[in-house]
Amino acid sequence: MNVIAFPVRRLPACPAEIPAHIARMDGEPLPCTLLELTWRGARVSTAKIVLPNAFILLLSGHGLIERKCRVIWREWDVVGVEFEA
C-alpha cells in the first residue's frame, strides 16, 4: 500500500459541499464540488476526471467569480489546489 504525504495545513479550512465548475478550453464547464475552502486554496472533488496541473475554477454559477488554481496534491478523484494571484 502506498502512503501519500500531504502538506501540512497552514490555515484552518471550512468544510463545504459547494457546487462549482472548472473552465475548459472547449467552453463546456466541468462540474466539480468544493469539499473544503480557505482564502488560499481548496479541496476539490472531480468525479474521477483527471485534471491538468493548472486550471481555472469557476466559483459562481455564472462564472463571474473565478480563481486560477495550481494542483498541490492528488488522491483518486480529489485534488488539493492553491489559488494563484
Secondary structure by P-SEA (a helix, b strand, c coil): cbbbbcccccbbbbbccccbbbbccccbbbbbbbcccccccbbbbccccccccbbbbbcccccccccccccccccccbbbbbbcc
